[in-house]
Amino acid sequence: MSDDPLPPSSPTPAPGRPTVRTAAVIPAAGRGVRLGPGAPKALRALGGTPMLVHAVRAMADSRAVSLVVVVAPPDGAGEVKSLLDAHALPERTDVLVVPGGDSRQESVKRGLDALPEGYDIVLVHDAARPLVPVDTVDAVVEAVRDGAAAVVPALPLADTVKQVEPAAAPGEPEPVVATPDRSRLRAVQTPQGFERATLVRAHETVTDDVTDDAGMVERLGLTVVTVPGHEEAFKVTRPLDLVLAEAVLARRRLNDGF
């Protein structure tokens, strides 16, 4: 794993299409308090391997991705680099570790700042989504290559959604004020894909606290499009999610030799 990677060769482009390099940024500086005390969420073990390693492999499994930038806790870049060095990763993909900031937004910005020249597409992926299939990654990259400024994988909602008036105090009933049309709602996943220049401009322009990078691009007045997400690209946030992720990983190992 190199500390200062040079852009490796990308897969051969289709006839008439110029070579476009893709990098992935994985912010992994959060503590993940909802999983309980212990190691940061990204370093929790899944099938005996830290979730972060699974997430890096998920990006590197795409032949379109030639660089992964991992944004570590501000005081933990050395630990994260040692952890990644200890696990086998695809050799065709370079991995760079940089220290993150106090917020996810700041950490993604630091990952962007660390990208070498020559990368035109940037994926931003949650370390807590360790099992995203490679087909989903490839679909996001392809949509950006086809001209979208920003792309998110998304799934239709299975549950009815209610808009409520927040309770005055914790535990009090919340009055329902609306029932949005579920057919027009989507649950968004990662990796989210962007034209590099668009994402850089969003991070230079939008200073409000936004929950995802696609939301920052929306603030610029640009169109964000969706591609089909995948049920296995869920976010591991609570202990029950970790149990489900272990089950998915066990099934993959049994059926697919993952």
Secondary structure, 3 states (H helix, E strand, C coil): CCCCCCCCCCCCCCCCCCCCCEEEEEECCCCCHHHCCCCCHHHCEECCEEHHHHHHHHHHCCCCEEEEEEEECCCCHHHHHHHHHCCCCCCCCEEEEEECCCCHHHHHHHHHHCCCCCCCEEEECCCCCCCCCHHHHHHHHHHHHCCCCEEEEEEECCCCCCEECCCCCCCCCCCEEECCCHHHCEEECCCEEEEHHHHHHHHHHCCCCCCCHHHHHHHCCCCEEEEECCHHHCCCCCHHHHHHHHHHHHHHHHHCCC
